[in-house]
Amino acid sequence: MLCEARDSLGGNLIPGGTPDFKEDDRALYRWYTHELNELGVEVRLNTKMTAEDIQKESFDVLILATGSSPKRIPLEGNVLTAEDVLLGKVDPGKSTVVVGGGLVGCETALWLREQGKDVTIVEALDKLLAVNGPLCHANSEMLEALVPFKGVQVKCGATVKSAQPGNVVIAGKEGEESIPADSVILCVGYKSENSLYEELKDSVDSIYQIGDANKVSNIMYAIWDAYEVASTL
């Protein structure tokens, strides 16, 4: 039995697969959905399980794949998450500042730029994609070249000082700079959602935590992690 809190399977693959150039991500979760159906796995959507709910069920093994959620930083103004923007829940406006130049930040910036929006990436480190899960050099180099080529402005070695309606102030190597922007989009990483595991680890004999819930990384890690657990059952 597979229980999913949302109305569809896919987790972070859903927002992550939104850009046109992420067709492989969309194909992956469609394939998994098809395979689950073909194998006759019972899938319960819109079912957010609590520790109490789980303990009422009859099972031999409990596997928690509760994923991760976007990190936030304290900023005022029209501050959004990449997930909400990619899912179409919020409108970033005609111009935006993307905070974080990792994989999510770069892909979100490119997607918005393709829609004709003015986009600036603000990255605290000295280069884009400096901190990420394992990413092949070809993909990394392509993204680094594509971001400026598509007209995305990049401010490395800089941080956001304040965000007010229509204006974002950043501090970099050359001092403070004001950037006109309708919104700020946070792409500053993810944190594991592991509270359910912490509640149950001492009361359930056979319990596993996998994927981002165990360690935030990439799709390949999540698949390997799940395979290693499943192959030992």
Secondary structure, DSSP 8 states (H G I E B T S, - for coil): -EE-SSSSS-TTHHHHT-SGGGHHHHHHHHHHHHHHHHTT--EE-S----HHHHHHS--S-EEE---EEE------SSEEEHHHHHTTSS---SEEEEE--SHHHHHHHHHHHHTT-EEEEEESSSSTT-S-S---HHHHHHHHHHHHHTT-EEEES-EEEEEETEEEEEEETTEEEEEEESEEEE-S-EEE--HHHHHHTTT-SSEEE-GGGTS---HHHHHHHHHHHHTT-
